[in-house]
Amino acid sequence: MGFEKGRVSRAAQHLGNDEKKVFEYLFQIQALEDMGFDCDDSEYAFTKNEFDMEKAKHFLTSMRQLCEVGFKREAVIKALLQAGSDRDKALDHLLSSQ
């Protein structure tokens, strides 16, 4: 198994030169991808949710659900960030901004 050079570099930027933390980060992103989430979305969600796997998974699941009903990805991400990843609050925000 190899990791994309850019992803390794970004992990080192976030976590410093602690190899153990960098590898844990990379394996967590890989686990999210293995669950079927987009690789870039997984990295973004994991980073924005303070490297918390459960929070990132919740963010990505909510993001997927809101995109599946027709909202634009960028608007969904913005709404979820504003709503603290609360899907229902994000939905309210999306509906009120149309």
Gaussian input, Z-matrix of N, CA and C with variables (Angstrom, degrees):
# hf/3-21g

backbone

0 1
 N
 C     1     B1
 C     2     B2     1     A1
 N     3     B3     2     A2     1     D1
 C     4     B4     3     A3     2     D2
 C     5     B5     4     A4     3     D3
 N     6     B6     5     A5     4     D4
 C     7     B7     6     A6     5     D5
 C     8     B8     7     A7     6     D6
 N     9     B9     8     A8     7     D7
 C    10    B10     9     A9     8     D8
 C    11    B11    10    A10     9     D9
 N    12    B12    11    A11    10    D10
 C    13    B13    12    A12    11    D11
 C    14    B14    13    A13    12    D12
 N    15    B15    14    A14    13    D13
 C    16    B16    15    A15    14    D14
 C    17    B17    16    A16    15    D15
 N    18    B18    17    A17    16    D16
 C    19    B19    18    A18    17    D17
 C    20    B20    19    A19    18    D18
 N    21    B21    20    A20    19    D19
 C    22    B22    21    A21    20    D20
 C    23    B23    22    A22    21    D21
 N    24    B24    23    A23    22    D22
 C    25    B25    24    A24    23    D23
 C    26    B26    25    A25    24    D24
 N    27    B27    26    A26    25    D25
 C    28    B28    27    A27    26    D26
 C    29    B29    28    A28    27    D27
 N    30    B30    29    A29    28    D28
 C    31    B31    30    A30    29    D29
 C    32    B32    31    A31    30    D30
 N    33    B33    32    A32    31    D31
 C    34    B34    33    A33    32    D32
 C    35    B35    34    A34    33    D33
 N    36    B36    35    A35    34    D34
 C    37    B37    36    A36    35    D35
 C    38    B38    37    A37    36    D36
 N    39    B39    38    A38    37    D37
 C    40    B40    39    A39    38    D38
 C    41    B41    40    A40    39    D39
 N    42    B42    41    A41    40    D40
 C    43    B43    42    A42    41    D41
 C    44    B44    43    A43    42    D42
 N    45    B45    44    A44    43    D43
 C    46    B46    45    A45    44    D44
 C    47    B47    46    A46    45    D45
 N    48    B48    47    A47    46    D46
 C    49    B49    48    A48    47    D47
 C    50    B50    49    A49    48    D48
 N    51    B51    50    A50    49    D49
 C    52    B52    51    A51    50    D50
 C    53    B53    52    A52    51    D51
 N    54    B54    53    A53    52    D52
 C    55    B55    54    A54    53    D53
 C    56    B56    55    A55    54    D54
 N    57    B57    56    A56    55    D55
 C    58    B58    57    A57    56    D56
 C    59    B59    58    A58    57    D57
 N    60    B60    59    A59    58    D58
 C    61    B61    60    A60    59    D59
 C    62    B62    61    A61    60    D60
 N    63    B63    62    A62    61    D61
 C    64    B64    63    A63    62    D62
 C    65    B65    64    A64    63    D63
 N    66    B66    65    A65    64    D64
 C    67    B67    66    A66    65    D65
 C    68    B68    67    A67    66    D66
 N    69    B69    68    A68    67    D67
 C    70    B70    69    A69    68    D68
 C    71    B71    70    A70    69    D69
 N    72    B72    71    A71    70    D70
 C    73    B73    72    A72    71    D71
 C    74    B74    73    A73    72    D72
 N    75    B75    74    A74    73    D73
 C    76    B76    75    A75    74    D74
 C    77    B77    76    A76    75    D75
 N    78    B78    77    A77    76    D76
 C    79    B79    78    A78    77    D77
 C    80    B80    79    A79    78    D78
 N    81    B81    80    A80    79    D79
 C    82    B82    81    A81    80    D80
 C    83    B83    82    A82    81    D81
 N    84    B84    83    A83    82    D82
 C    85    B85    84    A84    83    D83
 C    86    B86    85    A85    84    D84
 N    87    B87    86    A86    85    D85
 C    88    B88    87    A87    86    D86
 C    89    B89    88    A88    87    D87
 N    90    B90    89    A89    88    D88
 C    91    B91    90    A90    89    D89
 C    92    B92    91    A91    90    D90
 N    93    B93    92    A92    91    D91
 C    94    B94    93    A93    92    D92
 C    95    B95    94    A94    93    D93
 N    96    B96    95    A95    94    D94
 C    97    B97    96    A96    95    D95
 C    98    B98    97    A97    96    D96
 N    99    B99    98    A98    97    D97
 C   100   B100    99    A99    98    D98
 C   101   B101   100   A100    99    D99
 N   102   B102   101   A101   100   D100
 C   103   B103   102   A102   101   D101
 C   104   B104   103   A103   102   D102
 N   105   B105   104   A104   103   D103
 C   106   B106   105   A105   104   D104
 C   107   B107   106   A106   105   D105
 N   108   B108   107   A107   106   D106
 C   109   B109   108   A108   107   D107
 C   110   B110   109   A109   108   D108
 N   111   B111   110   A110   109   D109
 C   112   B112   111   A111   110   D110
 C   113   B113   112   A112   111   D111
 N   114   B114   113   A113   112   D112
 C   115   B115   114   A114   113   D113
 C   116   B116   115   A115   114   D114
 N   117   B117   116   A116   115   D115
 C   118   B118   117   A117   116   D116
 C   119   B119   118   A118   117   D117
 N   120   B120   119   A119   118   D118
 C   121   B121   120   A120   119   D119
 C   122   B122   121   A121   120   D120
 N   123   B123   122   A122   121   D121
 C   124   B124   123   A123   122   D122
 C   125   B125   124   A124   123   D123
 N   126   B126   125   A125   124   D124
 C   127   B127   126   A126   125   D125
 C   128   B128   127   A127   126   D126
 N   129   B129   128   A128   127   D127
 C   130   B130   129   A129   128   D128
 C   131   B131   130   A130   129   D129
 N   132   B132   131   A131   130   D130
 C   133   B133   132   A132   131   D131
 C   134   B134   133   A133   132   D132
 N   135   B135   134   A134   133   D133
 C   136   B136   135   A135   134   D134
 C   137   B137   136   A136   135   D135
 N   138   B138   137   A137   136   D136
 C   139   B139   138   A138   137   D137
 C   140   B140   139   A139   138   D138
 N   141   B141   140   A140   139   D139
 C   142   B142   141   A141   140   D140
 C   143   B143   142   A142   141   D141
 N   144   B144   143   A143   142   D142
 C   145   B145   144   A144   143   D143
 C   146   B146   145   A145   144   D144
 N   147   B147   146   A146   145   D145
 C   148   B148   147   A147   146   D146
 C   149   B149   148   A148   147   D147
 N   150   B150   149   A149   148   D148
 C   151   B151   150   A150   149   D149
 C   152   B152   151   A151   150   D150
 N   153   B153   152   A152   151   D151
 C   154   B154   153   A153   152   D152
 C   155   B155   154   A154   153   D153
 N   156   B156   155   A155   154   D154
 C   157   B157   156   A156   155   D155
 C   158   B158   157   A157   156   D156
 N   159   B159   158   A158   157   D157
 C   160   B160   159   A159   158   D158
 C   161   B161   160   A160   159   D159
 N   162   B162   161   A161   160   D160
 C   163   B163   162   A162   161   D161
 C   164   B164   163   A163   162   D162
 N   165   B165   164   A164   163   D163
 C   166   B166   165   A165   164   D164
 C   167   B167   166   A166   165   D165
 N   168   B168   167   A167   166   D166
 C   169   B169   168   A168   167   D167
 C   170   B170   169   A169   168   D168
 N   171   B171   170   A170   169   D169
 C   172   B172   171   A171   170   D170
 C   173   B173   172   A172   171   D171
 N   174   B174   173   A173   172   D172
 C   175   B175   174   A174   173   D173
 C   176   B176   175   A175   174   D174
 N   177   B177   176   A176   175   D175
 C   178   B178   177   A177   176   D176
 C   179   B179   178   A178   177   D177
 N   180   B180   179   A179   178   D178
 C   181   B181   180   A180   179   D179
 C   182   B182   181   A181   180   D180
 N   183   B183   182   A182   181   D181
 C   184   B184   183   A183   182   D182
 C   185   B185   184   A184   183   D183
 N   186   B186   185   A185   184   D184
 C   187   B187   186   A186   185   D185
 C   188   B188   187   A187   186   D186
 N   189   B189   188   A188   187   D187
 C   190   B190   189   A189   188   D188
 C   191   B191   190   A190   189   D189
 N   192   B192   191   A191   190   D190
 C   193   B193   192   A192   191   D191
 C   194   B194   193   A193   192   D192
 N   195   B195   194   A194   193   D193
 C   196   B196   195   A195   194   D194
 C   197   B197   196   A196   195   D195
 N   198   B198   197   A197   196   D196
 C   199   B199   198   A198   197   D197
 C   200   B200   199   A199   198   D198
 N   201   B201   200   A200   199   D199
 C   202   B202   201   A201   200   D200
 C   203   B203   202   A202   201   D201
 N   204   B204   203   A203   202   D202
 C   205   B205   204   A204   203   D203
 C   206   B206   205   A205   204   D204
 N   207   B207   206   A206   205   D205
 C   208   B208   207   A207   206   D206
 C   209   B209   208   A208   207   D207
 N   210   B210   209   A209   208   D208
 C   211   B211   210   A210   209   D209
 C   212   B212   211   A211   210   D210
 N   213   B213   212   A212   211   D211
 C   214   B214   213   A213   212   D212
 C   215   B215   214   A214   213   D213
 N   216   B216   215   A215   214   D214
 C   217   B217   216   A216   215   D215
 C   218   B218   217   A217   216   D216
 N   219   B219   218   A218   217   D217
 C   220   B220   219   A219   218   D218
 C   221   B221   220   A220   219   D219
 N   222   B222   221   A221   220   D220
 C   223   B223   222   A222   221   D221
 C   224   B224   223   A223   222   D222
 N   225   B225   224   A224   223   D223
 C   226   B226   225   A225   224   D224
 C   227   B227   226   A226   225   D225
 N   228   B228   227   A227   226   D226
 C   229   B229   228   A228   227   D227
 C   230   B230   229   A229   228   D228
 N   231   B231   230   A230   229   D229
 C   232   B232   231   A231   230   D230
 C   233   B233   232   A232   231   D231
 N   234   B234   233   A233   232   D232
 C   235   B235   234   A234   233   D233
 C   236   B236   235   A235   234   D234
 N   237   B237   236   A236   235   D235
 C   238   B238   237   A237   236   D236
 C   239   B239   238   A238   237   D237
 N   240   B240   239   A239   238   D238
 C   241   B241   240   A240   239   D239
 C   242   B242   241   A241   240   D240
 N   243   B243   242   A242   241   D241
 C   244   B244   243   A243   242   D242
 C   245   B245   244   A244   243   D243
 N   246   B246   245   A245   244   D244
 C   247   B247   246   A246   245   D245
 C   248   B248   247   A247   246   D246
 N   249   B249   248   A248   247   D247
 C   250   B250   249   A249   248   D248
 C   251   B251   250   A250   249   D249
 N   252   B252   251   A251   250   D250
 C   253   B253   252   A252   251   D251
 C   254   B254   253   A253   252   D252
 N   255   B255   254   A254   253   D253
 C   256   B256   255   A255   254   D254
 C   257   B257   256   A256   255   D255
 N   258   B258   257   A257   256   D256
 C   259   B259   258   A258   257   D257
 C   260   B260   259   A259   258   D258
 N   261   B261   260   A260   259   D259
 C   262   B262   261   A261   260   D260
 C   263   B263   262   A262   261   D261
 N   264   B264   263   A263   262   D262
 C   265   B265   264   A264   263   D263
 C   266   B266   265   A265   264   D264
 N   267   B267   266   A266   265   D265
 C   268   B268   267   A267   266   D266
 C   269   B269   268   A268   267   D267
 N   270   B270   269   A269   268   D268
 C   271   B271   270   A270   269   D269
 C   272   B272   271   A271   270   D270
 N   273   B273   272   A272   271   D271
 C   274   B274   273   A273   272   D272
 C   275   B275   274   A274   273   D273
 N   276   B276   275   A275   274   D274
 C   277   B277   276   A276   275   D275
 C   278   B278   277   A277   276   D276
 N   279   B279   278   A278   277   D277
 C   280   B280   279   A279   278   D278
 C   281   B281   280   A280   279   D279
 N   282   B282   281   A281   280   D280
 C   283   B283   282   A282   281   D281
 C   284   B284   283   A283   282   D282
 N   285   B285   284   A284   283   D283
 C   286   B286   285   A285   284   D284
 C   287   B287   286   A286   285   D285
 N   288   B288   287   A287   286   D286
 C   289   B289   288   A288   287   D287
 C   290   B290   289   A289   288   D288
 N   291   B291   290   A290   289   D289
 C   292   B292   291   A291   290   D290
 C   293   B293   292   A292   291   D291

   B1=1.4478
   B2=1.5155
   B3=1.3204
   B4=1.4510
   B5=1.5098
   B6=1.3039
   B7=1.4562
   B8=1.5182
   B9=1.3143
   B10=1.4531
   B11=1.5230
   B12=1.3139
   B13=1.4634
   B14=1.5368
   B15=1.3182
   B16=1.4606
   B17=1.5244
   B18=1.3292
   B19=1.4582
   B20=1.5267
   B21=1.3232
   B22=1.4660
   B23=1.5306
   B24=1.3120
   B25=1.4679
   B26=1.5275
   B27=1.3356
   B28=1.4714
   B29=1.5230
   B30=1.3270
   B31=1.4663
   B32=1.5242
   B33=1.3266
   B34=1.4681
   B35=1.5256
   B36=1.3333
   B37=1.4689
   B38=1.5262
   B39=1.3217
   B40=1.4639
   B41=1.5221
   B42=1.3310
   B43=1.4649
   B44=1.5218
   B45=1.3109
   B46=1.4569
   B47=1.5167
   B48=1.3011
   B49=1.4592
   B50=1.5208
   B51=1.3188
   B52=1.4556
   B53=1.5328
   B54=1.3342
   B55=1.4577
   B56=1.5274
   B57=1.3164
   B58=1.4643
   B59=1.5228
   B60=1.3332
   B61=1.4642
   B62=1.5242
   B63=1.3298
   B64=1.4625
   B65=1.5250
   B66=1.3275
   B67=1.4615
   B68=1.5215
   B69=1.3241
   B70=1.4637
   B71=1.5250
   B72=1.3304
   B73=1.4601
   B74=1.5357
   B75=1.3225
   B76=1.4623
   B77=1.5264
   B78=1.3141
   B79=1.4666
   B80=1.5325
   B81=1.3139
   B82=1.4768
   B83=1.5267
   B84=1.3364
   B85=1.4676
   B86=1.5293
   B87=1.3154
   B88=1.4661
   B89=1.5329
   B90=1.3255
   B91=1.4684
   B92=1.5251
   B93=1.3309
   B94=1.4695
   B95=1.5306
   B96=1.3149
   B97=1.4600
   B98=1.5257
   B99=1.3184
   B100=1.4625
   B101=1.5291
   B102=1.3305
   B103=1.4677
   B104=1.5258
   B105=1.3258
   B106=1.4524
   B107=1.5173
   B108=1.3164
   B109=1.4568
   B110=1.5178
   B111=1.3117
   B112=1.4546
   B113=1.5310
   B114=1.3324
   B115=1.4656
   B116=1.5287
   B117=1.3294
   B118=1.4674
   B119=1.5271
   B120=1.3329
   B121=1.4640
   B122=1.5218
   B123=1.3284
   B124=1.4639
   B125=1.5223
   B126=1.3121
   B127=1.4689
   B128=1.5289
   B129=1.3175
   B130=1.4649
   B131=1.5300
   B132=1.3142
   B133=1.4671
   B134=1.5192
   B135=1.3192
   B136=1.4645
   B137=1.5294
   B138=1.3182
   B139=1.4620
   B140=1.5273
   B141=1.3217
   B142=1.4719
   B143=1.5269
   B144=1.3066
   B145=1.4652
   B146=1.5223
   B147=1.3234
   B148=1.4700
   B149=1.5213
   B150=1.3422
   B151=1.4634
   B152=1.5334
   B153=1.3357
   B154=1.4602
   B155=1.5318
   B156=1.3075
   B157=1.4657
   B158=1.5275
   B159=1.3134
   B160=1.4699
   B161=1.5227
   B162=1.3269
   B163=1.4648
   B164=1.5283
   B165=1.3252
   B166=1.4614
   B167=1.5270
   B168=1.3161
   B169=1.4720
   B170=1.5256
   B171=1.3243
   B172=1.4648
   B173=1.5336
   B174=1.3291
   B175=1.4641
   B176=1.5307
   B177=1.3232
   B178=1.4659
   B179=1.5230
   B180=1.3143
   B181=1.4670
   B182=1.5246
   B183=1.3204
   B184=1.4701
   B185=1.5218
   B186=1.3151
   B187=1.4600
   B188=1.5261
   B189=1.3137
   B190=1.4649
   B191=1.5277
   B192=1.3441
   B193=1.4620
   B194=1.5216
   B195=1.3227
   B196=1.4602
   B197=1.5315
   B198=1.3086
   B199=1.4619
   B200=1.5302
   B201=1.3207
   B202=1.4704
   B203=1.5196
   B204=1.3346
   B205=1.4669
   B206=1.5273
   B207=1.3439
   B208=1.4520
   B209=1.5181
   B210=1.3083
   B211=1.4656
   B212=1.5191
   B213=1.3203
   B214=1.4582
   B215=1.5289
   B216=1.3073
   B217=1.4656
   B218=1.5316
   B219=1.3205
   B220=1.4630
   B221=1.5292
   B222=1.3373
   B223=1.4651
   B224=1.5253
   B225=1.3229
   B226=1.4657
   B227=1.5263
   B228=1.3108
   B229=1.4645
   B230=1.5237
   B231=1.3108
   B232=1.4676
   B233=1.5303
   B234=1.3139
   B235=1.4691
   B236=1.5235
   B237=1.3227
   B238=1.4693
   B239=1.5281
   B240=1.3134
   B241=1.4709
   B242=1.5285
   B243=1.3259
   B244=1.4614
   B245=1.5230
   B246=1.3213
   B247=1.4672
   B248=1.5241
   B249=1.3173
   B250=1.4599
   B251=1.5246
   B252=1.3121
   B253=1.4775
   B254=1.5225
   B255=1.3211
   B256=1.4649
   B257=1.5352
   B258=1.3260
   B259=1.4615
   B260=1.5257
   B261=1.3168
   B262=1.4624
   B263=1.5284
   B264=1.3182
   B265=1.4676
   B266=1.5255
   B267=1.3300
   B268=1.4595
   B269=1.5291
   B270=1.3310
   B271=1.4600
   B272=1.5293
   B273=1.3236
   B274=1.4637
   B275=1.5283
   B276=1.3137
   B277=1.4541
   B278=1.5323
   B279=1.3273
   B280=1.4675
   B281=1.5240
   B282=1.3179
   B283=1.4592
   B284=1.5231
   B285=1.3056
   B286=1.4588
   B287=1.5258
   B288=1.3213
   B289=1.4590
   B290=1.5274
   B291=1.3296
   B292=1.4742
   B293=1.4897
   A1=107.87
   A2=115.67
   A3=120.77
   A4=109.62
   A5=115.48
   A6=120.58
   A7=109.21
   A8=115.99
   A9=122.12
   A10=109.46
   A11=115.99
   A12=122.09
   A13=111.69
   A14=116.60
   A15=120.59
   A16=112.18
   A17=116.28
   A18=120.53
   A19=110.73
   A20=116.60
   A21=120.73
   A22=109.51
   A23=115.77
   A24=120.50
   A25=111.03
   A26=116.58
   A27=119.69
   A28=110.86
   A29=117.04
   A30=120.83
   A31=109.92
   A32=116.40
   A33=120.49
   A34=110.86
   A35=117.44
   A36=120.37
   A37=110.65
   A38=116.89
   A39=121.35
   A40=112.30
   A41=116.03
   A42=120.04
   A43=114.61
   A44=117.07
   A45=119.18
   A46=111.19
   A47=116.51
   A48=121.51
   A49=113.69
   A50=117.60
   A51=121.13
   A52=108.10
   A53=116.12
   A54=120.98
   A55=112.60
   A56=116.87
   A57=120.01
   A58=110.43
   A59=117.32
   A60=120.94
   A61=111.36
   A62=116.54
   A63=120.21
   A64=110.04
   A65=117.56
   A66=119.80
   A67=111.58
   A68=118.22
   A69=120.54
   A70=110.28
   A71=116.73
   A72=122.67
   A73=109.62
   A74=115.76
   A75=120.49
   A76=111.92
   A77=116.84
   A78=120.20
   A79=111.50
   A80=117.36
   A81=120.15
   A82=110.21
   A83=116.41
   A84=119.70
   A85=109.52
   A86=116.34
   A87=120.74
   A88=110.86
   A89=116.87
   A90=120.54
   A91=110.69
   A92=117.25
   A93=120.25
   A94=110.37
   A95=116.62
   A96=120.30
   A97=110.56
   A98=116.57
   A99=120.74
   A100=111.94
   A101=117.01
   A102=121.42
   A103=111.19
   A104=116.57
   A105=120.37
   A106=115.06
   A107=117.52
   A108=120.20
   A109=110.14
   A110=116.56
   A111=123.18
   A112=110.07
   A113=116.51
   A114=120.13
   A115=112.19
   A116=118.15
   A117=119.92
   A118=111.35
   A119=116.65
   A120=120.18
   A121=110.63
   A122=116.99
   A123=121.16
   A124=111.24
   A125=115.40
   A126=119.75
   A127=110.58
   A128=116.35
   A129=120.87
   A130=110.56
   A131=116.90
   A132=121.04
   A133=111.57
   A134=117.05
   A135=121.07
   A136=110.29
   A137=115.91
   A138=120.74
   A139=111.15
   A140=117.09
   A141=121.03
   A142=112.42
   A143=117.08
   A144=121.32
   A145=111.78
   A146=114.76
   A147=123.02
   A148=113.11
   A149=116.24
   A150=122.88
   A151=112.23
   A152=115.91
   A153=122.20
   A154=107.82
   A155=115.94
   A156=122.23
   A157=112.29
   A158=117.79
   A159=120.63
   A160=111.37
   A161=116.77
   A162=119.91
   A163=110.78
   A164=116.85
   A165=120.74
   A166=110.52
   A167=116.32
   A168=120.77
   A169=110.51
   A170=116.94
   A171=121.35
   A172=110.27
   A173=116.46
   A174=121.93
   A175=110.13
   A176=116.10
   A177=120.64
   A178=112.23
   A179=117.02
   A180=120.63
   A181=110.26
   A182=116.31
   A183=120.55
   A184=110.52
   A185=115.95
   A186=120.74
   A187=110.83
   A188=115.74
   A189=120.62
   A190=110.76
   A191=116.55
   A192=120.56
   A193=111.53
   A194=116.67
   A195=119.81
   A196=111.80
   A197=117.06
   A198=120.20
   A199=111.08
   A200=116.29
   A201=120.51
   A202=112.57
   A203=117.93
   A204=119.75
   A205=111.82
   A206=116.42
   A207=118.96
   A208=117.87
   A209=118.36
   A210=118.82
   A211=109.90
   A212=115.75
   A213=121.18
   A214=110.45
   A215=115.12
   A216=123.18
   A217=112.06
   A218=116.95
   A219=121.02
   A220=111.69
   A221=115.85
   A222=120.14
   A223=110.70
   A224=116.71
   A225=121.27
   A226=110.42
   A227=116.71
   A228=120.28
   A229=110.57
   A230=116.19
   A231=120.91
   A232=110.72
   A233=116.69
   A234=121.10
   A235=111.15
   A236=117.00
   A237=120.02
   A238=111.56
   A239=116.64
   A240=119.41
   A241=110.76
   A242=116.36
   A243=120.33
   A244=111.82
   A245=116.44
   A246=121.41
   A247=112.73
   A248=117.46
   A249=119.61
   A250=112.61
   A251=115.93
   A252=124.64
   A253=114.09
   A254=116.98
   A255=120.66
   A256=108.17
   A257=116.26
   A258=121.61
   A259=112.72
   A260=117.24
   A261=120.17
   A262=111.90
   A263=116.74
   A264=120.22
   A265=110.55
   A266=115.88
   A267=119.78
   A268=110.19
   A269=116.64
   A270=120.70
   A271=110.28
   A272=117.15
   A273=120.35
   A274=110.48
   A275=116.37
   A276=120.59
   A277=110.70
   A278=116.09
   A279=119.89
   A280=111.82
   A281=115.95
   A282=119.81
   A283=112.02
   A284=117.67
   A285=120.79
   A286=112.38
   A287=117.20
   A288=119.85
   A289=112.69
   A290=116.75
   A291=119.22
   A292=111.53
   D1=133.35
   D2=176.64
   D3=-123.27
   D4=158.01
   D5=178.50
   D6=-115.37
   D7=143.38
   D8=178.00
   D9=-57.03
   D10=133.48
   D11=-176.60
   D12=-56.48
   D13=-42.39
   D14=179.84
   D15=-63.05
   D16=-38.84
   D17=179.48
   D18=-67.12
   D19=-40.19
   D20=177.91
   D21=-63.08
   D22=-42.06
   D23=179.14
   D24=-62.87
   D25=-44.37
   D26=179.22
   D27=-65.00
   D28=-37.77
   D29=177.91
   D30=-61.61
   D31=-43.60
   D32=179.34
   D33=-65.24
   D34=-35.93
   D35=177.20
   D36=-63.48
   D37=-41.11
   D38=-178.69
   D39=-73.72
   D40=-36.94
   D41=-167.64
   D42=-115.61
   D43=-1.58
   D44=-178.82
   D45=80.05
   D46=-160.01
   D47=-174.67
   D48=-94.94
   D49=16.04
   D50=177.72
   D51=-75.25
   D52=100.30
   D53=-174.89
   D54=-56.69
   D55=-38.75
   D56=-179.25
   D57=-61.34
   D58=-46.28
   D59=179.61
   D60=-65.19
   D61=-39.51
   D62=179.42
   D63=-63.13
   D64=-45.79
   D65=179.19
   D66=-65.54
   D67=-39.53
   D68=176.67
   D69=-59.69
   D70=-43.97
   D71=177.48
   D72=-57.41
   D73=-50.89
   D74=-177.80
   D75=-61.86
   D76=-40.12
   D77=178.85
   D78=-68.90
   D79=-34.16
   D80=177.45
   D81=-66.62
   D82=-43.06
   D83=177.47
   D84=-61.78
   D85=-43.30
   D86=178.86
   D87=-60.79
   D88=-39.46
   D89=179.14
   D90=-63.24
   D91=-40.41
   D92=177.47
   D93=-64.58
   D94=-40.67
   D95=177.06
   D96=-63.18
   D97=-40.27
   D98=178.94
   D99=-64.00
   D100=-22.95
   D101=176.14
   D102=-81.25
   D103=-2.22
   D104=176.55
   D105=101.45
   D106=6.14
   D107=178.53
   D108=-85.45
   D109=149.08
   D110=177.95
   D111=-59.11
   D112=142.49
   D113=-175.47
   D114=-63.79
   D115=-44.60
   D116=179.88
   D117=-68.95
   D118=-40.21
   D119=177.05
   D120=-62.88
   D121=-38.26
   D122=179.99
   D123=-62.79
   D124=-45.95
   D125=179.27
   D126=-63.96
   D127=-43.57
   D128=179.80
   D129=-61.61
   D130=-49.16
   D131=-177.34
   D132=-64.18
   D133=-40.93
   D134=-179.25
   D135=-64.28
   D136=-42.38
   D137=179.95
   D138=-69.13
   D139=-46.58
   D140=-178.00
   D141=-67.94
   D142=-20.28
   D143=179.81
   D144=-104.59
   D145=33.12
   D146=172.01
   D147=55.80
   D148=38.03
   D149=175.99
   D150=61.04
   D151=30.15
   D152=177.97
   D153=-101.45
   D154=113.83
   D155=-175.09
   D156=-59.62
   D157=-45.87
   D158=-177.95
   D159=-65.72
   D160=-41.51
   D161=177.91
   D162=-64.84
   D163=-40.94
   D164=178.93
   D165=-63.64
   D166=-43.15
   D167=178.98
   D168=-62.44
   D169=-42.38
   D170=178.07
   D171=-62.55
   D172=-45.11
   D173=178.22
   D174=-57.95
   D175=-48.99
   D176=-177.32
   D177=-66.11
   D178=-38.56
   D179=177.85
   D180=-64.75
   D181=-44.95
   D182=178.08
   D183=-63.63
   D184=-41.42
   D185=178.81
   D186=-60.65
   D187=-46.23
   D188=179.63
   D189=-60.60
   D190=-45.32
   D191=-178.17
   D192=-62.66
   D193=-43.40
   D194=-178.42
   D195=-70.32
   D196=-35.16
   D197=176.60
   D198=-69.36
   D199=-35.71
   D200=-179.59
   D201=-64.54
   D202=-26.74
   D203=178.75
   D204=-91.14
   D205=6.09
   D206=169.23
   D207=112.07
   D208=-1.52
   D209=178.43
   D210=-78.72
   D211=148.14
   D212=179.97
   D213=-71.43
   D214=140.95
   D215=-175.38
   D216=-52.72
   D217=-48.62
   D218=-177.52
   D219=-62.07
   D220=-40.76
   D221=178.86
   D222=-67.72
   D223=-37.25
   D224=178.94
   D225=-64.74
   D226=-46.14
   D227=179.80
   D228=-60.06
   D229=-46.75
   D230=179.45
   D231=-60.02
   D232=-45.40
   D233=-178.89
   D234=-64.75
   D235=-42.02
   D236=179.22
   D237=-65.01
   D238=-39.58
   D239=177.93
   D240=-64.51
   D241=-41.72
   D242=178.83
   D243=-67.63
   D244=-30.00
   D245=-176.37
   D246=-95.26
   D247=9.83
   D248=-179.46
   D249=62.15
   D250=34.07
   D251=179.81
   D252=70.78
   D253=9.98
   D254=176.63
   D255=-78.19
   D256=111.93
   D257=-175.71
   D258=-58.69
   D259=-43.82
   D260=-177.15
   D261=-66.86
   D262=-40.57
   D263=176.63
   D264=-66.47
   D265=-39.13
   D266=177.59
   D267=-63.57
   D268=-40.74
   D269=178.01
   D270=-61.67
   D271=-44.39
   D272=177.18
   D273=-57.70
   D274=-43.41
   D275=-179.81
   D276=-64.13
   D277=-43.18
   D278=179.60
   D279=-63.56
   D280=-41.88
   D281=-179.72
   D282=-68.96
   D283=-35.05
   D284=-178.98
   D285=-75.61
   D286=-19.19
   D287=-177.59
   D288=-94.61
   D289=4.29
   D290=179.74
   D291=-90.29

